[in-house]
């Protein structure tokens, strides 16, 4: 235990180092791996679980974009009818 002025600097460093370590790159890589899993309950449950963890870590996490990248839902068609 390292202390400086009565403060445990090891614990302070650990707390700082473990805050919000997940990035968009992690979300993309996780979605790529999940997309390779055949359709079924495992794929759905794993996607939901990962989305829950990611959204807890990052409030800007987009569930729908993640589910689309995982292959759970189809990307919405944004074609407009011209009149």
Secondary structure, DSSP 4 states (H G I P E B T S, - for coil): --EETTEEHHHHHHHHHTSS---HHHHHHHHHHHHTSPSSHHHHHHHHHHHHHHHHH-TT--HHHHHHHHTSSPPPP------
